[in-house]
Amino acid sequence: MKIMKFRVTIEVDEDGMFVVQCPSLPGCISQGRTREEALENIKDAIKGYLESLKKHGEPIPAVEEEVVEVIA
């Protein structure tokens, strides 16, 4: 078993729920009442997503990241 890292984004919706998405896995979204709960839930969602990819013989998307600077 190997450890993989995925970047996630966290936003608070209009009802105060924390919504977490994993941009490198399209459609992989979860939520929670607290930030911690949302992060635990997205871990489960990512695991399920990866299991589904494996089951269907699809590759795990390669993720490359760069940091860019802009003047704002």
C-alpha positions as CSV (number, residue, x, y, z in Angstrom):
1,M,0.0,0.0,0.0
2,K,1.4,3.4,-0.9
3,I,0.7,6.8,0.5
4,M,-0.6,9.3,-2.1
5,K,-1.1,13.0,-1.5
6,F,-3.9,15.0,-3.2
7,R,-4.6,18.7,-2.9
8,V,-8.1,19.6,-1.8
9,T,-10.0,22.9,-1.7
10,I,-12.3,23.8,1.2
11,E,-15.2,26.3,1.0
12,V,-18.0,27.1,3.4
13,D,-21.4,27.0,1.7
14,E,-24.5,29.2,2.5
15,D,-25.7,26.7,5.2
16,G,-22.3,26.8,7.0
17,M,-21.2,23.4,5.8
18,F,-17.6,22.8,4.8
19,V,-17.5,21.6,1.2
20,V,-14.3,19.9,0.1
21,Q,-13.2,19.0,-3.4
22,C,-10.3,17.2,-4.9
23,P,-9.6,19.0,-8.2
24,S,-7.4,16.3,-9.7
25,L,-10.2,13.7,-9.3
26,P,-13.2,15.3,-11.1
27,G,-16.5,15.0,-9.2
28,C,-14.8,13.9,-6.0
29,I,-16.6,16.1,-3.5
30,S,-17.6,15.7,0.2
31,Q,-18.7,17.9,3.1
32,G,-18.9,18.1,6.8
33,R,-20.3,20.2,9.7
34,T,-16.7,21.0,10.7
35,R,-13.5,21.4,8.8
36,E,-12.0,18.3,10.5
37,E,-15.1,16.2,9.6
38,A,-15.0,17.5,6.0
39,L,-11.4,16.5,5.7
40,E,-12.0,13.0,7.1
41,N,-15.0,12.6,4.7
42,I,-12.9,13.6,1.6
43,K,-10.3,11.1,2.6
44,D,-13.0,8.4,2.4
45,A,-14.3,9.8,-0.9
46,I,-10.8,9.8,-2.4
47,K,-10.2,6.2,-1.3
48,G,-13.5,5.2,-2.9
49,Y,-12.7,7.1,-6.1
50,L,-9.3,5.4,-6.4
51,E,-10.8,1.9,-5.7
52,S,-13.3,2.6,-8.5
53,L,-10.6,3.6,-10.9
54,K,-8.7,0.4,-10.0
55,K,-11.8,-1.8,-10.4
56,H,-12.4,-0.4,-13.9
57,G,-8.8,-0.6,-15.0
58,E,-8.4,3.2,-15.3
59,P,-5.2,5.0,-14.4
60,I,-4.9,7.4,-11.5
61,P,-4.6,10.9,-12.9
62,A,-1.1,12.2,-12.8
63,V,-0.9,15.4,-10.8
64,E,1.8,18.1,-11.3
65,E,1.8,21.3,-9.3
66,E,3.6,24.6,-9.8
67,V,3.4,27.7,-7.7
68,V,3.1,30.9,-9.7
69,E,3.3,34.5,-8.4
70,V,1.2,37.4,-9.6
71,I,1.1,41.0,-8.6
72,A,-2.3,41.9,-7.3
